[in-house]
């Protein structure tokens, strides 16, 4: 696993819009399953779980991580799945914060 999950979204420049080259480099550090969508403005991944309890455990752990970083993903949650979308709204697309959040989401599974 890359060192992305160990980084902080509060580091200098973390909230600045990534260039396409920066986004491609950071994307290469993520675990499989993530997609860059919406014309390069968002990261998405579908997580699957055995049951509702495991799904909600993941959602709650991800919410805790997001609150610590003050950077919150959009979530779509059902019985055995959670679709996660990261994008930095104020920057208008992907930032280092989004890639850190994605790496931390993977670390929870």
TATA-V501471 format. One record per residue. N is the residue number from 1. RES is the residue in one small letter. SS is DSSP state (hx for helix, st for strand, lp for the rest). PHI is phi in whole degrees, 0 to 359 (NA if undefined). Layout:
N;RES;SS;PHI, N;RES;SS;PHI
//
This chain:
1;x;lp;NA, 2;x;lp;285, 3;x;hx;276, 4;x;hx;303, 5;x;hx;294, 6;x;hx;271, 7;x;lp;281, 8;x;lp;243, 9;x;lp;288, 10;x;lp;266, 11;x;lp;292, 12;x;lp;308, 13;x;lp;81, 14;x;lp;296, 15;x;lp;264, 16;x;lp;273, 17;x;st;304, 18;x;lp;284, 19;x;lp;287, 20;x;hx;304, 21;x;hx;293, 22;x;hx;298, 23;x;hx;298, 24;x;hx;296, 25;x;hx;295, 26;x;hx;295, 27;x;hx;302, 28;x;lp;295, 29;x;lp;270, 30;x;lp;278, 31;x;lp;293, 32;x;lp;302, 33;x;lp;110, 34;x;lp;281, 35;x;st;232, 36;x;st;271, 37;x;st;233, 38;x;lp;56, 39;x;lp;64, 40;x;lp;87, 41;x;lp;256, 42;x;st;210, 43;x;st;247, 44;x;st;226, 45;x;st;208, 46;x;st;260, 47;x;st;259, 48;x;st;241, 49;x;lp;225, 50;x;lp;287, 51;x;lp;198, 52;x;hx;297, 53;x;hx;301, 54;x;hx;293, 55;x;hx;299, 56;x;hx;291, 57;x;hx;298, 58;x;hx;298, 59;x;hx;302, 60;x;hx;294, 61;x;hx;294, 62;x;hx;295, 63;x;hx;298, 64;x;hx;297, 65;x;hx;300, 66;x;hx;297, 67;x;hx;293, 68;x;hx;299, 69;x;hx;269, 70;x;lp;55, 71;x;lp;215, 72;x;lp;250, 73;x;lp;279, 74;x;st;272, 75;x;st;235, 76;x;st;240, 77;x;st;237, 78;x;st;222, 79;x;lp;310, 80;x;lp;230, 81;x;st;210, 82;x;st;215, 83;x;st;267, 84;x;st;248, 85;x;st;229, 86;x;st;250, 87;x;lp;198, 88;x;st;263, 89;x;lp;301, 90;x;lp;294, 91;x;lp;272, 92;x;lp;83, 93;x;st;166, 94;x;lp;275, 95;x;st;230, 96;x;hx;305, 97;x;hx;305, 98;x;hx;293, 99;x;hx;290, 100;x;hx;297, 101;x;hx;300, 102;x;hx;296, 103;x;hx;297, 104;x;hx;289, 105;x;hx;299, 106;x;hx;298, 107;x;hx;296, 108;x;lp;280, 109;x;lp;264
//
